[in-house]
Amino acid sequence: MGTFTCPPLQPFTDYTVTISVPPSTVLFSWMIRTKETVPQKPEQLQLDASTGTLRWKALPSCRGEITGYQLNITARASQDGGFLQIERLRLSSQTTEHPLPTYGPGTTYVVAVRGLTAAGPGAAAQFHTNGSETPDGCSRLVLNTSLSQGTAVLPLHPISWRPEAASEHQLLVAVTHNSTVLEDACSGELQPSNHSHPADPYVAAVLNLSAPTDFVLGDGTRGHGFHNAPLHPGWDYTALLRLARRSAQAETFTCVCYSFSMGQESIPLLQRLPVLMAFVLAAVVLVLGIFLLPLFIRQKCNRSNASEINSSIPLQKCRRGASNLNTLILVEELLDALKRLQRAEIEAEQMEDESVDRHEAGRLGEYQKLASSLCHSCSAGKELCNEGKNRYKSIIPYDHCRVVLQPSDTGNDYINASYVDSYRSPHFFIAAQGPLPGTVVDFWQMVWQEKTSVIVMLTGLVEHNRIKCEQYWPEQQQVYGDFTVTLNNTRTTMGIITRVFCLQKAGYALPRTVEQFHYMQWPDHEVPRNPAQLLCLVEMVNKSGSESPAGPVLVHCSAGIGRTGTFIALDFLLKMAKTEGKVDVFHCVQRLREQRVCMVQTKEQYAFLYEVLLEGLLCGCTAVPVERVVSHISCLQGAEIQSQNSILEKEFKAVQKFSELFQLLPCREAEKPSNQPKNRKPGILPADSFRPILMSSLNSDGSPGYINAVFANVRLQPSGAWGCRE
């Protein structure tokens, strides 16, 4: 086998390769095309003075197919107090001209034009115009500032020269008057102030500015995740009031600049001495920390509960599961079946001989029969190069149903995510772990590759002081590898945060819309605090998916098994009930565990599936957003009396039927002879699990006192109120 290296070839060119032997026998002949490369710099940039239109010569496709042009327009003006505007546009490949924005005399423009191919943007051609009054960098607005104790009072005015201007402004702070730094700050994605890097540009505040107002910069307040940090004496500052507008093809940043100095304060040596000593002490602590930190980390890593990353979630004792259980239930018999299961559980709990290793009954007995061991091979997740991509070392995807990433520059195709079926819908879901800092790019690559348009997030970023998921979305816009993610909209309805993202991949003309439903009222390893919200979430996800059908729905929590598995199982069972009039919780969960280990992680989550399924089939999603309450009531009142009563009566009967489950709960304390006189009605007794214990009022035998009252949940806060008999 021989090799031959060709001389340098032209990009994006067809070549015919022929191998022959003398005199003229052709052994092989085939055609190849070399890869595309970035285009050359555009030529012949000209400005039509009469129309203010910039034109350039169309680029040839000799280096690759021209997919469009990218324009960056920077305008600096001195009128109206001065402003800086940066506009970035993406134009089609057929467009070779664009009108410059007009701001009148005193405006200076810098325009950069570059071509785009699948290989990326090419070199930029620049065009400069000079206004009659060339400003020095960003035009400085002369202010009557009041400087004291690290603050400056800025008289802010809404940016009003753009008709599409919104009311929400950002106030940026840069420790400089340099025009280049200010341009980068005006169009950049800045972070909150960082006390470790106080000289870096930062966002001080987000303001709903609709009228002139005086703003105190540096007062130390916090809001919207930003810190209005105190200003430093002797530093020169430029504050930029920014308004941003983004779309799929363009983004515009408009800034008004406020430049000022905090002045210089001399500090006597005796006053500086404590500060100097503090710095020396801090340096000593830092040096000691450098030597002691590795030892501390090694000790911490040896503790079982020290770190979530790459730690192990303890699984139940390994079981292969049972397949011969008859757990199929008709929908109309679900309430009675659940009552039977609950009675069996209560009887098992009331066994007096606690030393006997009793067998779990009811739903808990079913849960014990589920497979909990690894059912299939998962060699990819165990590879050494992939261990760092697993949040928990015991939770890895099966090889046969893992999501395989398309080849990338790293050559690694692994992500901790699995294809999971819904009812009669193969690969309807992707169940994934919450992204790690090093897997955010992989996460967005999977979203793009699988054409996912809906993401369901069932965890907080931090829970119980442990990081459960890396924030993989921006506050406004951010680039993750080849992907640019822009947050277009955020709204909260019925406890569910909905975020709408614009996802753009480099080299692709058309962006995609991705909708994220973030539900945070679900503690780890537990059940949702409000089951009705979860039912509404399932309905919202299916409605969104049906309106814009695309790839699999991506569901994740932290490990991607407990809350994720419960959500997917609920969706499966609701669809099964609607289609067949039957449900089978056990075999549904068993099937999910064939596709991802330990789906529906705890026995509480398994038991909850029965209850939320019953609530969904009896009541459906009855939650009404606050903004629609009036219209909902009007709709009921506008119906005929008979119809109106039937709707309300149906809901009330559903509540009564569902409450039969709670009537089975033991009320042993209320039934004691000594407490029966304290009950107004013998049939209305507080369950032991919901009853407040009166430690301030003890019985004669020293036991806590009794009152006929129960805790009740209010506005998602457990045990936030209590009700009692009259």
KANORBEL-V365898 format. One line per field, one symbol per residue. psi: psi as a letter, one per 20 degrees, with the letter a starting at -180 (. if undefined). A space follows every 10 residues. Layout:
psi: ???
This chain:
psi: orqppqrprq qlppqppppr qqhkopgqpr pqpqqqrqrr pqrlpqpohh ikppqrppqr khirpoiaqp poppppqirk iprpppppqo qriipkqppq qpjaqjppqo pppqrpahia qaqqpqpqqp rhnoqncppp ppqnqopplk qpopnqpqoi iphjprioqq oqppmrjphg hhghghjrnq rrqohhmiiq qrphqppnoi qqqppopjjj rqqkjqpmqq qpqiqpqopo oqpqpqahiq pppppppopr qjrppppqgh highgghhgg ghgghgghhh hhgggggghh hiqhkhqhpj apoprrppqi rqijpnjppq gijgggghhg hhghgghhhj phniipnqpq rchhhghhiq pirphrqlhg iiqhiihijp hpiinqqqhi jqpoqqpahi jpjpqnqqpp qaoknpkhqp pqrpqrhjjg ghghgggggj kpippopkqr hpplkpphpp ojqrhfqqpn cjppppohqp qppljppppp qoppppipgp rqppppoooj lnqpjaqqhn hhhhghgggg ghgghhhmpc aqpopqdghk gfhghggggg gghghgghgi jqqngghghg ghiihppkqn hrhhhghhgg ghggghhgha ojqpqgijgg hgghgghirq gggghhghhg gghgggghih giiiqqlggh iqhhihiipg phinqpqhij pqpnhinqrh jiqqrqqnqq qqpplioqki rqqrq.
